[in-house]
Structures are given as structure tokens and as C-alpha cells.
Amino acid sequence: MINLAVRVVGADRPGITADLMSTLAALGAELQDVEQVLVRQ
């Protein structure tokens, strides 16, 4: 098993987290923890 920490930074939009999780699941990834932070300027 390979352990990775991934950080994604970019513009927010509806469904972006769902799209990312769907892609990871399709690749067979097993998620241990998910944290989401939204910073507005």
C-alpha cells in the first residue's frame, strides 16, 4: 500500500469535492481522512 497526502488548491465551484472523490474511488483509492477548508477573500 502507498500512503499519500494530497493538497488541492484552486477556485471553488459546486461539486468539485464530489468530482475529486469519484475520480479517486474509480482509481481504487481508499480514503482515510478528508479535510476541507474554504478561504474567502
C-alpha positions, 0 to 999 in steps of 0.5 A: 500500500502507498500512503499519500497526502494530497493538497488541492488548491484552486477556485471553488465551484459546486461539486468539485469535492464530489468530482475529486472523490469519484475520480479517486474511488474509480482509481481504487483509492481508499480514503482515510481522512478528508479535510476541507477548508474554504478561504474567502477573500 
